[in-house]
Amino acid sequence: MHLSIKIIMASFQRLISCIFVLFVLSLAFACEARVLLENNANDQGFVGVNGAHFELNGSPFLFNGFNSYWLMHVAAEPSERYKVTEVLHEASSAGLSVCRTWAFSDGGDRALQISPGVYDERVFQGLDFVISEAKKYGVRLMLSFVNNYNDFGGKAQYVQWAQNAGAQINGDDDFYTNYITKDYYKNHIKKIVTRFNTITGMTYKDDSTIMAWELMNEPRNQADYSGNTVNAWVQEMASFVKSLDNKHLLEIGMEGFYGDSVPERKSVNPGYQVGTDFISNHLIKEIDFATIHAYTDQWLSGQSDDAQMIFMQRWMTSHWQDAKNILKKPLVLAEFGKSSRDPGYNQNIRDTFMSTIYRNIYILAKDGGTMGGSLIWQLVAQGMENYDDGYCIELGKNPSTAGIITSQSHAMTDLAHLVKI
């Protein structure tokens, strides 16, 4: 009798334990479902533009964001995908809601496009994963189609492919004018925009997780400093993108250098031109918003922090004025940072620099939303020291920087509810 009672009691305790485990699991699933629903709440609808401001579901959309160009490259190796998840999770926790990254890798290591029109499905599935994880964590993406530089292939790889096909080409800047390179590039655009995501079950052009397409990372043209050649290329390619997809926003990827259309603005440039024209290039109607980049420690190398900041404030203000008054389109500071490789660098210098830039972004955004947001360069995951270009930030190891980023995220989100449009 005593043994039977013990058996009954043990069975009862096991039953209670099972019920408790099931209860805890149900709570966990419910919490996870709630978090995912909250993260995806803003994913109902595409980000759009209305005049000189961004909109989402009829309300102003302002953001704090980041660059992580390496996401697809890393995700091409399934065993490394946890790094993508880590960065997106940490970014989302810090309130960062937009990420800019590459949708290209032309030739070379882990190439997406192995040769013209030939793609590695394994790498493409890495990009599928990036988009699905971004959706999971409520982060919208700005996806770039090609690089101006040789990293990950870029326009030089397109030129080499065209030369291999028998094209008579004088230099890499023929990328903008040669019909073969332009056809290769258009084919790549079409391949990306119409891609069916093997994880989400959606084509990219139908996925509102993607905020915008970018024509090129920092286009430059040494063969024509006027900006006219790049202007013709932007017009042709922007029209092509919109013929495939009129749901998503489109931007060029420019640094913001002024050209011949407004000669007096050339004085704002850091002493040279790069063959683009911030005004005329962004007046193209198919381009939905303007971008600028800023690397004062490179552009004004050797000058004091104070001198660099004076330039930075003038750079931002002049472009904001032109975006508001001439372009009448939103403006994004799409790349900026402070290098740890600068002489005399310390964490406090970077934090002070970021705080000042963020404050300026907030002030400019407060006036009608023309300044839509900014994207710090760049966030990395733990154990990615080989990717460190001097600008890398690992949020888990930089609590002071993470705090500054989080504060800006909250400020921009709150401002979106207050800004008058």
PADREN-169098 format. One record per residue: residue in one letter; x, y negated, z of N, C-alpha, C in turn. Coordinates in steps of 0.02 Angstrom, whole numbers, padded with zeros to 5 digits, always signed. Each point is the difference from the previous one (the first is absolute). Example, Ala and Ser with C-alpha at 12.3 -4.5 7.8 and 13.67 -1.06 7.14 Angstrom:
// residues 2
A+00660+00284+00390-00045-00059+00000+00045-00060+00000 S-00018-00053-00036+00042-00059+00003-00039-00055+00037 
***
This chain:
// residues 421
M+00042+00060+00000-00042-00060+00000+00044-00063+00000 H+00050+00000+00042+00046-00057+00005+00037-00010-00067 L+00021+00054-00031+00035-00003-00064-00045-00027-00055 S-00065+00021+00000-00048-00023-00050-00010-00076+00005 I-00003-00023+00063-00010-00072+00009+00059-00038-00028 K+00062+00029+00012+00060-00033-00026-00001-00003-00076 I-00023+00055-00030-00003+00003-00073-00050-00050-00027 I-00059-00003+00035-00052-00047-00021+00025-00072+00006 M+00034-00014+00057+00025-00068+00011+00053-00018-00052 A+00044+00047-00016+00052-00013-00051-00032-00013-00068 S-00051+00039-00016-00034-00010-00063-00034-00067-00002 F-00030-00019+00056-00033-00065+00004+00049-00057-00009 Q+00060+00008+00033+00051-00052-00005+00025-00006-00072 R+00008+00058-00034+00021-00002-00070-00052-00035-00043 L-00064+00013+00015-00054-00032-00037+00001-00075+00010 I+00009-00020+00064+00003-00072+00015+00060-00031-00036 S+00057+00035+00000+00060-00026-00034-00012-00009-00074 C-00033+00050-00030-00014-00004-00071-00046-00059-00016 I-00051-00009+00043-00047-00055-00010+00037-00067+00006 F+00046-00004+00051+00038-00061+00009+00045-00015-00060 V+00034+00052-00025+00043-00009-00059-00040-00023-00059 L-00058+00031-00010-00042-00020-00056-00023-00072+00008 F-00016-00019+00063-00021-00068+00013+00056-00050-00016 V+00061+00017+00023+00057-00044-00012+00014-00006-00075 L-00004+00058-00035+00011-00001-00072-00052-00042-00036 S-00063+00007+00023-00053-00039-00032+00011-00075+00011 L+00024-00018+00060+00016-00070+00013+00057-00024-00044 A+00051+00044-00007+00058-00019-00042-00021-00010-00072 F-00041+00047-00025-00024-00006-00069-00042-00063-00008 A-00042-00014+00050-00042-00059-00004+00042-00064+00001 C+00052+00000+00043+00044-00059+00002+00037-00009-00065 E+00026+00057-00027+00036-00005-00063-00046-00024-00055 A-00062+00026+00000-00047-00021-00051-00016-00074+00006 R-00006-00024+00063-00014-00070+00011+00058-00043-00023 V+00061+00021+00015+00059-00037-00021+00004-00004-00076 L-00012+00057-00033+00002+00002-00072-00054-00044-00030 L-00059+00002+00031-00054-00043-00024+00018-00073+00007 E+00031-00017+00059+00020-00069+00010+00054-00021-00050 N+00048+00046-00011+00054-00016-00047-00026-00009-00070 N-00052+00038-00017-00026-00003-00068-00058-00049-00007 A-00017-00033+00055-00058-00046-00003+00010-00054-00052 N+00063-00024-00005+00015-00053-00047+00010+00026-00071 D-00005+00067-00008+00013+00029-00065-00063+00003-00043 Q-00054-00026+00025-00062-00002-00038+00000-00062-00044 G+00022+00008-00060+00003-00056-00046+00071-00019-00018 F+00006-00031-00058+00065-00022-00024+00014-00071+00023 V+00064-00013+00015+00020-00069+00014-00006-00039-00065 G-00031-00059+00003-00008-00041-00059+00024-00070+00011 V-00008-00043-00049+00017-00071+00008-00060-00042-00018 N-00005-00056+00034-00051-00049-00013+00034-00068+00003 G+00016-00026-00058+00039-00062+00000+00070+00013+00027 A+00019-00040+00049+00068+00004+00027+00005+00041+00065 H-00046+00047+00009+00004+00041+00060-00020+00072-00015 F+00024+00046+00042-00020+00070-00005-00067+00010+00035 E-00037+00049-00025-00063+00019+00032-00006+00076+00006 L-00036+00021+00051-00018+00070+00007-00072+00003+00024 N-00042+00029-00042-00072+00005+00016-00030-00068+00015 G+00021-00051-00039-00029-00066+00007+00028-00043+00055 S+00048+00027+00038+00031-00038+00055+00073-00013-00015 P+00029-00053+00029+00071-00013-00011+00043+00058+00022 F+00053+00014-00037+00047+00054+00016+00070-00030+00005 L+00027+00000+00060+00068-00021+00014+00037+00058+00032 F+00065+00005-00011+00034+00060+00023+00072-00014+00021 N+00025+00047+00039+00072+00005+00013+00021+00068-00026 G+00055+00001-00038+00019+00062-00033+00075+00013+00000 F+00020+00051-00038+00070+00021+00000+00017+00034-00065 N+00065+00005-00013+00027+00038-00055+00030+00065+00026 S-00010+00054-00035+00035+00063+00009+00005+00033-00068 Y+00049-00022-00039+00004+00020-00071+00009+00075-00008 W+00026+00033+00050+00024+00069-00003-00054+00054+00010 L-00061-00019+00011-00052+00048+00021-00007+00059-00048 M-00009-00013-00064-00008+00055-00048+00063+00042-00005 H+00057-00033-00001+00064+00035-00006+00009+00051+00056 V-00017-00020+00061+00006+00045+00057-00055+00054-00002 A-00061-00021-00016-00057+00047+00000+00006+00053-00055 A+00044-00011-00049+00010+00051-00052+00026+00064+00029 E+00032-00005+00059+00023+00059+00036-00048+00013+00058 P-00043+00052-00005-00052+00010+00051+00027+00002+00071 S+00060+00026+00010+00027+00006+00068+00018-00068+00029 E+00001-00053-00041+00016-00067+00025-00061-00046+00005 R-00058+00026-00015-00059-00042-00001-00019-00029+00068 Y+00025+00032+00053-00014-00026+00067+00026-00071+00008 K+00052-00018-00038+00026-00068+00004-00050-00051-00027 V-00035+00019-00053-00053-00043-00027-00055-00008+00051 T-00021+00055+00030-00053-00002+00050+00021-00043+00059 E+00063+00008+00022+00024-00038+00058-00003-00075-00013 V+00024-00022-00057+00001-00071-00015-00070-00028-00007 L-00044+00036-00035-00068-00024-00010-00037-00002+00067 H+00012+00049+00042-00033+00001+00066+00024-00058+00042 E+00066-00012+00003+00027-00054+00040-00022-00068-00028 A+00000-00006-00066-00021-00062-00031-00073-00015+00016 S-00042+00050-00005-00071-00008+00015-00010-00020+00073 S+00039+00031+00045-00004-00017+00071+00020-00072+00013 A+00044-00026-00043+00022-00070+00007-00046-00048-00038 G-00054+00026-00027-00049-00042-00035+00019-00017-00071 L+00053+00029-00026+00020-00012-00070-00048+00035-00046 S-00029-00036-00047-00055+00028-00039+00014+00005-00075 V+00059-00024-00023+00018+00004-00070+00073+00022-00006 C+00012+00047-00045+00068+00024-00012+00016-00003-00074 R+00059-00025-00016+00023-00002-00070+00052+00055-00009 T-00007+00039-00054+00045+00056-00011+00005+00016-00074 W+00049+00042-00018+00012+00016-00070-00045+00056-00026 A-00027-00010-00059-00034+00053-00037+00041+00015-00062 F+00065+00000+00008+00046+00014-00055+00062+00033+00027 S+00031+00040-00041+00066+00028+00010+00019+00030-00067 D+00038-00037-00038+00011+00016-00071+00070+00030-00009 G+00002+00066-00011+00064+00033-00007+00035+00006+00068 G+00054+00040+00004+00038+00004+00062-00031+00046+00052 D+00020-00011+00063-00019+00042+00055-00075-00005+00015 R-00032+00057+00007-00072+00004+00014-00040-00046-00047 A+00015+00002-00063-00034-00043-00049-00074+00018-00005 L-00042-00051-00001-00070+00010-00016-00007+00010-00075 Q+00029-00047-00038+00001+00004-00073+00070+00025-00021 I+00003+00063-00018+00065+00031-00017+00027-00028-00065 S-00044-00006-00048+00014-00030-00065-00066-00030-00024 P+00000-00040-00054-00062-00033-00020-00059+00047-00006 G-00051-00011+00042-00060+00041-00002+00004+00067+00033 V+00058+00018+00028+00010+00065+00034+00006-00013+00075 Y-00045+00029+00039-00004-00014+00071+00010+00062+00043 D+00028-00010+00059+00010+00054+00048-00061+00002+00045 E-00040+00052-00005-00062+00006+00038+00013-00001+00075 R+00055+00029+00020+00018+00002+00072+00008-00071+00027 V+00033-00044-00038+00008-00069+00022-00066-00037-00002 F-00040+00013-00052-00066-00032-00004-00043+00019+00060 Q+00005+00062+00021-00037+00021+00059+00026-00035+00063 G+00063-00020-00001+00026-00042+00055-00036-00066+00002 L-00012-00031-00058-00037-00063-00003-00073+00012+00020 D-00028+00056-00021-00068+00018+00023-00003+00000+00076 F+00052+00029+00031+00002+00004+00074+00004-00069+00031 V+00042-00043-00029+00008-00069+00026-00067-00035+00000 I-00037+00005-00054-00065-00034-00005-00050+00030+00050 S+00000+00066+00007-00047+00032+00046+00016-00018+00072 E+00065-00004+00018+00019-00019+00068-00016-00073+00013 A+00011-00042-00050-00018-00071+00008-00075-00007+00013 K-00040+00038-00037-00072-00001+00010-00016+00022+00072 K+00033+00051+00023-00012+00028+00067+00013-00053+00054 Y+00052-00040-00010+00019-00048+00052-00025-00071-00014 G-00042-00008-00050-00030-00065-00014+00048-00051-00027 V+00051+00023-00037+00049-00045-00030-00012-00002-00075 R-00006-00060-00027-00008-00008-00072+00068-00007-00033 L+00003+00021-00064+00063+00003-00035+00004-00048-00059 M+00060-00028-00009+00017-00036-00061+00052+00043-00035 L-00017+00026-00059+00042+00048-00035+00033-00032-00060 S+00066+00005-00002+00040-00030-00054+00016+00051-00054 F-00003-00023-00064+00007+00045-00057+00071+00012-00023 V+00045-00049+00011+00069+00007-00027+00046-00048+00037 N+00065+00013-00004+00049-00042+00033+00038-00043-00050 N+00015-00061+00019+00044-00042-00040+00072+00026+00004 Y+00017+00031+00056+00069+00022+00014+00009+00073-00018 N+00063+00024+00005+00015+00068-00020-00020+00052+00052 D-00015-00021+00061-00022+00047+00051-00064+00035-00023 F-00001+00065+00006-00058+00040-00021-00014-00009-00075 G+00052-00012-00038-00007-00003-00074-00008-00070-00026 G-00058-00030+00012-00013-00069-00020-00001-00011-00074 K+00001-00063-00020-00005-00018-00071+00061+00027-00039 A+00058+00007+00034+00059+00027-00034-00011+00072-00024 Q-00037+00038+00039-00015+00069-00020-00046+00002-00061 Y-00049-00045-00001-00044-00005-00058+00039-00018-00063 V+00046-00047+00008+00042-00020-00057+00043+00058-00024 Q+00028+00037+00048+00041+00058-00019-00041+00052-00037 W-00060+00012+00025-00044+00048-00035-00015-00023-00071 A-00013-00065-00007-00015-00027-00067+00061+00006-00046 Q+00059-00013+00027+00062+00008-00040+00010+00072-00021 N-00016+00046+00046+00005+00071-00017-00048+00019-00056 A-00055-00038-00006-00050+00013-00052+00018-00037-00065 G+00057-00035-00001+00023-00033-00061-00014-00074-00005 A-00026-00031+00054-00015-00071-00001+00063-00042-00001 Q-00001-00055-00037+00056-00047-00001-00012-00052+00055 I+00038+00005+00052-00011-00042+00059+00064-00035+00020 N-00006-00065+00016+00058-00040+00016+00018+00001+00074 G-00050+00009+00043+00012+00000+00072-00062+00020+00038 D+00008+00004+00067-00056+00022+00042-00061-00045-00004 D+00010-00065-00015-00057-00045-00003-00042+00009-00062 D+00023+00042-00047-00043+00018-00057-00059+00043+00023 F+00003+00022+00063-00056+00036+00030-00065-00039-00010 Y+00004-00067+00003-00060-00041-00003-00027-00009-00071 T+00040+00015-00050-00020-00015-00069+00000+00060-00047 N+00038+00052+00015+00004+00058-00045-00064+00041+00003 Y-00027+00017-00058-00065+00034+00000+00005+00070+00029 I+00058+00032-00004+00006+00068+00027+00000-00002+00077 T+00039-00045+00029+00000-00005+00073-00068-00021+00026 K-00033-00044-00037-00066-00022+00022-00051+00057-00004 D+00006+00042-00051-00045+00058-00004+00014+00050+00056 Y+00064+00012+00014+00017+00045+00056-00030-00027+00065 Y+00006-00064+00010-00024-00031+00062-00076+00004+00004 K-00034-00014-00055-00073+00005+00000-00023+00071+00014 N+00036+00048-00026-00017+00070+00013+00006+00016+00074 H+00051-00029+00032+00009+00012+00071-00057-00033+00040 I-00018-00061-00018-00057-00033+00033-00062+00044-00004 K-00014+00024-00060-00060+00041-00010+00004+00064+00042 K+00059+00029+00004+00009+00062+00038-00015-00012+00074 I+00023-00056+00026-00011-00016+00071-00073-00017+00012 V-00027-00046-00037-00067-00026+00012-00053+00055-00006 T+00010+00047-00046-00050+00052-00012+00016+00065+00036 R+00051+00000+00042+00020+00060+00037-00057+00024+00045 F-00012+00066+00000-00048+00031+00045+00037+00023+00062 N-00018-00027+00057+00034+00017+00063-00019+00070+00022 T+00049+00044+00006-00012+00070+00017-00022+00009+00073 I+00008-00052+00041-00018+00005+00071-00067-00034+00014 T-00009-00060-00026-00062-00037+00014-00056+00019-00048 G+00018+00028-00058-00051+00017-00050-00027-00060-00038 M+00038-00055+00000-00020-00061-00035+00054-00020-00050 T-00020-00032-00054+00050-00030-00044+00024-00064+00034 Y+00062-00018-00014+00028-00059+00033-00041-00062-00015 K-00024-00007-00061-00036-00061-00018-00067-00007+00036 D-00023+00053+00032-00063-00002+00036+00010-00003+00076 D+00063-00002+00022+00015+00003+00072+00014-00069+00028 S-00043-00023+00045+00008-00067+00028+00056-00003+00052 T+00031+00057+00016+00060-00002+00042+00054-00041-00034 I+00001+00002-00066+00047-00040-00039-00028-00071-00004 M+00037-00048+00026-00022-00070-00002+00017-00031-00067 A+00060+00015-00026+00022-00034-00061+00053+00040-00036 W+00004-00011-00065+00055+00024-00042+00050-00057-00008 E+00063+00019-00007+00053-00049-00012+00037+00018-00065 L+00008-00049-00045+00031+00014-00065+00073+00020+00006 M+00037-00035+00041+00072+00014+00007+00027-00029+00065 N+00046+00036+00031+00034-00027+00058+00052-00051-00023 E-00014-00063+00015+00045-00057-00013+00025-00005-00072 P-00046-00011-00047+00021-00008-00070+00049-00058-00008 R+00052+00012-00039+00048-00052-00018+00020+00010-00073 N+00023-00055-00032+00019+00004-00071+00057-00050-00013 Q+00059+00026-00005+00058-00043-00012+00005-00024-00072 A-00038+00032-00044+00002-00019-00071-00043-00061-00016 D-00046-00018+00046-00045-00057-00012-00020-00030+00067 Y+00035-00053+00020-00012-00030+00065-00063-00042+00002 S-00031-00012-00057-00060-00042-00001-00059+00033+00033 G-00001+00066+00001-00058+00036+00026-00050+00020-00054 N+00012-00021-00062-00048+00013-00054-00004+00074-00019 T+00059+00033-00002+00000+00071-00018-00036+00042+00052 V+00016-00013+00063-00034+00036+00053-00074-00016-00001 N-00017-00062-00016-00070-00021-00002-00040+00041-00051 A+00030+00009-00060-00034+00038-00052-00008+00073+00021 W+00051+00026+00033-00003+00070+00023-00054+00008+00054 V-00002-00047+00047-00051+00004+00053-00070-00002-00030 Q-00010-00045-00048-00066-00005-00032-00020+00065-00032 E+00046+00030-00038-00015+00063-00034-00014+00057+00050 M+00042+00006+00050-00007+00056+00047-00059-00011+00048 A-00012-00061+00019-00057-00013+00045-00065+00016-00036 S-00005-00018-00062-00060+00016-00039-00009+00075-00006 F+00056+00036-00009-00003+00073-00006-00024+00032+00065 V+00028-00023+00056-00022+00029+00064-00074-00011+00011 K-00024-00061-00013-00071-00015+00011-00045+00039-00048 S+00026+00019-00058-00040+00040-00046-00011+00070+00027 L+00044+00022+00044-00006+00066+00031-00036-00002+00067 D+00008-00056+00035-00025-00004+00069-00016-00072+00017 N-00064-00016+00005-00019-00068+00020-00026-00003+00072 K+00012+00054+00038-00021+00000+00070+00054-00027+00046 H+00062+00016-00017+00055-00019+00044+00030-00068-00019 L+00029-00032+00050+00037-00061-00011+00066+00015-00036 L+00026-00052-00032+00063+00007-00037+00045-00059+00015 E+00063+00013+00015+00050-00053+00010+00063+00019-00039 I+00045-00049-00007+00058+00010-00042+00058+00031+00038 G+00012-00022+00062+00057+00024+00038+00057-00050+00002 M-00016-00064-00012+00051-00052-00008+00027-00026+00066 E+00062-00026-00006+00033-00030+00058-00022-00072+00011 G-00022-00034-00053-00025-00068+00007+00044-00054-00030 F+00050+00019-00040+00043-00050-00031-00039-00042-00050 Y+00011-00065+00002-00034-00045-00046+00037-00003-00067 G-00038-00014-00054+00028-00004-00067-00014-00066-00034 D-00006+00002-00066-00003-00062-00040-00068-00034+00002 S-00053+00035+00021-00066-00030-00006-00009-00061+00045 V+00033+00001+00058-00002-00057+00046+00073-00015+00019 P+00036-00036-00041+00072-00009+00009+00020-00028+00069 E-00042-00044+00027+00018-00030+00064+00001+00050+00057 R-00035+00057-00010-00002+00051+00052+00065+00041+00002 K+00041-00004-00052+00061+00039-00002+00047-00017+00058 S-00008-00060+00026+00042-00021+00057-00014+00041+00062 V-00058+00034+00002-00017+00042+00057+00038+00065-00002 N+00019+00023-00061+00038+00062-00007+00066-00003+00038 P+00027+00058+00019+00063+00000+00037+00062-00009-00045 G-00004-00050-00045+00058-00017-00040+00007+00036-00066 Y-00047+00042-00018+00004+00035-00064-00069+00025-00020 Q-00005+00025-00063-00062+00028-00026+00011+00073-00018 V-00055+00037-00009+00006+00072-00015-00042+00020-00060 G-00025-00049-00038-00037+00016-00060-00074+00011+00011 T-00025-00025+00056-00072+00003+00014-00026-00070+00013 D-00066-00007-00001-00031-00065+00012-00060+00011+00044 F+00008-00017+00064-00052+00013+00049-00068-00026-00021 I-00002-00060-00030-00063-00032-00018-00031+00034-00061 S+00034-00001-00057-00029+00026-00062-00014+00075+00004 N+00045+00037+00032-00011+00073+00005-00062+00016+00040 H-00013-00037+00053-00057+00015+00042-00065-00032-00024 L+00004-00045-00049-00061-00028-00029-00036+00049-00045 I+00034+00054-00019-00032+00051-00042-00061+00027+00037 K-00057-00001-00034-00064+00011+00036-00007+00071+00027 E+00033+00048-00032-00005+00069+00024+00040+00012+00064 I+00044-00047+00017+00037+00005+00063-00041-00030+00056 D-00014+00040+00050-00049-00019+00051+00029-00041+00057 F+00063+00010+00016+00031-00040+00054+00074-00006-00011 A+00029-00050+00032+00071-00016-00009+00041+00029+00058 T+00063+00014-00015+00046+00025+00051+00065-00040+00000 I+00030-00003+00057+00068-00026+00006+00039+00048+00046 H+00066+00002-00010+00046+00036+00044+00048-00052+00028 A+00035+00017+00054+00047-00048+00029+00054+00037+00039 Y+00062-00010-00022+00058+00027+00034+00051-00056+00009 T-00013-00041+00049+00043-00059+00009+00071+00019+00017 D+00010+00056+00034+00068+00019+00018+00041+00023-00061 Q-00035+00019-00054+00034+00016-00062+00005-00061-00046 W-00056-00035-00007-00003-00056-00046+00042-00060+00024 L+00004-00008+00065+00038-00056+00029+00056+00028+00045 S+00033+00051-00025+00053+00033+00039+00052-00050+00023 G+00017+00005+00064+00050-00044+00028-00027-00062+00033 Q-00063-00017-00016-00030-00059+00032-00028+00018+00069 S-00010-00049+00041-00022+00011+00068-00072+00026+00003 D-00017+00029+00057-00069+00023+00009-00050-00057-00007 D+00019-00059+00025-00045-00058-00004-00010-00021-00073 A+00054+00001-00040-00005-00019-00070-00043+00051-00038 Q+00009+00063+00016-00039+00052-00032-00074-00007+00017 M-00014-00018+00062-00070-00007+00020-00032-00061-00033 I+00038-00054-00007-00027-00059-00035-00018+00018-00072 F+00044+00038-00034-00015+00023-00068-00062+00044+00000 M-00003+00046+00048-00056+00047+00003-00067-00036+00007 Q-00002-00050+00043-00062-00037+00010-00020-00038-00063 R+00049-00028-00034-00015-00036-00062-00023+00049-00054 W+00032+00058-00004-00017+00052-00048-00073+00022+00008 M-00018+00013+00062-00068+00023+00013-00052-00055-00012 T+00015-00060+00023-00048-00055-00006-00013-00019-00072 S+00053-00005-00041-00008-00020-00069-00041+00051-00039 H+00012+00064+00012-00038+00052-00035-00073+00002+00024 W-00009-00012+00064-00068-00003+00026-00039-00057-00031 Q+00032-00058-00006-00033-00057-00031-00018+00015-00073 D+00046+00032-00037-00013+00015-00070-00053+00054-00008 A+00000+00049+00045-00051+00052-00003-00069-00029+00013 K-00003-00048+00046-00063-00030+00019-00025-00049-00052 N+00044-00043-00025-00021-00056-00042+00004+00013-00074 I+00048+00041-00023+00009+00012-00071-00027+00069-00020 L+00026+00052+00034-00021+00068-00018-00071+00015+00023 K-00017-00027+00059-00065+00014+00032-00009+00075+00010 K+00054+00031+00024+00001+00072+00013+00033+00012+00068 P-00015+00057+00031+00033+00016+00064+00076+00007-00009 L+00036-00009+00054+00073+00007+00000+00020+00049+00055 V+00050+00041-00016+00026+00049+00049+00076-00006+00002 L+00027-00005+00060+00073+00006+00010+00014+00075+00003 A+00019+00029-00058+00000+00072-00008+00065+00034+00023 E+00053-00038+00009+00063+00027+00028+00035-00056+00038 F+00021+00016+00060+00045-00044+00038+00031+00040+00056 G+00057-00023+00024+00033+00035+00054+00063-00036+00022 K+00031+00029+00051+00063-00026+00026+00048+00058+00008 S+00058-00004-00033+00045+00057-00002+00042+00006+00063 S+00006+00061+00023+00043+00014+00058+00074-00002-00018 R+00014-00006-00064+00070-00002-00023+00028-00070-00003 D-00041-00050+00014+00023-00069+00000+00049-00012+00057 P+00051-00041-00010+00046-00017+00055-00038-00032+00058 G+00014+00022+00060-00031-00028+00059-00070+00025+00013 Y-00023+00051-00037-00068+00025+00008-00011+00029+00069 N-00059-00011+00027-00024+00039+00057-00076+00004-00003 Q-00029+00042+00042-00071+00012-00002-00041-00063+00010 N+00025-00043+00044-00037-00062+00015-00004-00045-00061 I+00054-00002-00041+00000-00041-00060-00054+00024-00048 R-00004+00066-00010-00052+00027-00045-00070-00014+00027 D-00010+00010+00065-00066-00011+00030-00021-00073-00006 T+00048-00046+00012-00015-00071-00006-00018-00018-00072 F+00037+00028-00047-00013-00012-00071-00070+00025-00019 M-00016+00061+00020-00065+00028-00017-00057-00039+00033 S+00009-00020+00062-00052-00038+00035-00013-00066-00035 T+00053-00033-00024-00008-00064-00034-00037+00009-00066 I+00019+00052-00038-00032+00013-00064-00074+00017+00011 Y-00013+00043+00048-00069+00019+00015-00042-00060+00020 R+00029-00044+00039-00038-00060+00020-00017-00043-00060 N+00047-00006-00046-00013-00039-00061-00053+00034-00043 I+00003+00066-00005-00051+00038-00038-00069-00014+00029 Y-00004+00003+00066-00065-00011+00034-00026-00070-00014 I+00043-00050+00006-00021-00069-00010-00024-00011-00072 L+00037+00027-00049-00021-00007-00069-00064+00038-00015 A-00007+00059+00030-00061+00040-00011-00061-00033+00031 K+00011-00039+00051-00056-00032+00035-00035-00050-00044 D+00036-00026-00049-00030-00050-00045-00031+00034-00061 G-00057+00030+00010-00039+00027-00056+00018+00070-00022 G+00050+00031+00030+00016+00069-00018+00042+00008-00062 T+00027-00055-00029+00041+00006-00060+00061+00044+00013 M+00032-00008+00057+00053+00045+00021-00033+00062+00030 G+00003+00055-00037-00038+00059+00020+00034+00045+00050 G+00067-00003+00004+00036+00044+00046+00073+00007-00020 S+00034+00043+00036+00071+00011-00013+00018+00073+00011 L+00057+00020-00030+00024+00069+00003+00074+00000+00018 I+00015+00022+00061+00069+00002+00022+00038+00054-00038 W+00063-00013-00014+00045+00051-00029+00049+00020+00054 Q-00001+00065+00021-00045+00055-00016-00002+00046+00060 L-00052+00042+00004-00007+00048+00054+00026+00068-00020 V+00033+00034+00047+00025+00068-00011-00019+00043+00059 A+00006+00066-00010-00014+00048+00054+00064+00018+00036 Q-00007+00037+00053+00058+00023+00038+00044+00045-00043 G+00065-00008+00006+00046+00043-00036+00010-00018-00073 M-00012-00063-00018+00008-00021-00070+00056-00052-00007 E+00054+00011+00038+00055-00047-00001+00030-00008-00069 N-00003+00053-00041+00029-00004-00067-00040-00046-00046 Y-00059-00022+00021-00040-00047-00039+00011-00072+00023 D+00041-00010+00052+00007-00066+00030+00038-00047-00047 D-00035-00052-00023+00029-00051-00043+00016-00064+00039 G-00004+00005+00065+00010-00058+00042-00064-00031+00025 Y-00055+00013-00036-00064-00030+00017-00048+00049+00034 C+00022+00062+00008-00046+00052+00024-00020-00011+00073 I-00064+00013+00013-00028-00005+00067-00034+00066+00017 E+00022+00029+00056-00034+00060+00026-00039-00023+00062 L-00066-00002-00007-00041-00031+00052+00010+00032+00068 G+00009+00066+00002+00009+00034+00064+00064-00018+00036 K+00050-00024-00037+00064-00018+00030+00008-00075+00009 N-00048-00038-00024+00004-00073+00004-00063-00028+00031 P-00009+00010+00066-00063-00021+00032-00014-00075-00004 S+00052-00042+00003-00012-00072-00004-00025-00019-00069 T+00031+00029-00052-00022-00014-00068-00070+00028-00011 A-00013+00060+00026-00066+00030-00007-00053-00044+00032 G+00018-00031+00057-00047-00044+00033-00016-00062-00041 I+00050-00028-00033-00010-00059-00043-00044+00018-00059 I+00013+00058-00030-00040+00023-00057-00073+00011+00021 T-00009+00033+00057-00068+00014+00024-00038-00065+00014 S+00033-00048+00030-00033-00064+00015-00022-00035-00064 Q+00043+00002-00052-00019-00031-00064-00059+00037-00032 S+00000+00066+00005-00055+00039-00028-00066-00021+00032 H-00001-00005+00065-00061-00020+00035-00020-00071-00017 A+00050-00043-00006-00014-00071-00016-00033-00006-00069 M+00027+00037-00049-00028-00004-00067-00069+00031-00003 T-00011+00055+00035-00066+00031+00002-00051-00047+00031 D+00019-00031+00056-00045-00047+00033-00014-00061-00045 L+00052-00023-00035-00008-00059-00043-00049+00014-00057 A-00001+00062-00023-00045+00017-00055-00073-00012+00019 H-00015+00003+00064-00069-00012+00023-00014-00074+00010 L+00052-00041-00001-00008-00071+00014+00011-00045-00060 V+00040+00025-00048+00020-00043-00055-00061-00020-00043 K+00000-00062-00021-00054-00026-00041+00021+00004-00073 I-00044+00028-00041+00015+00009-00071-00050-00037-00043 
***
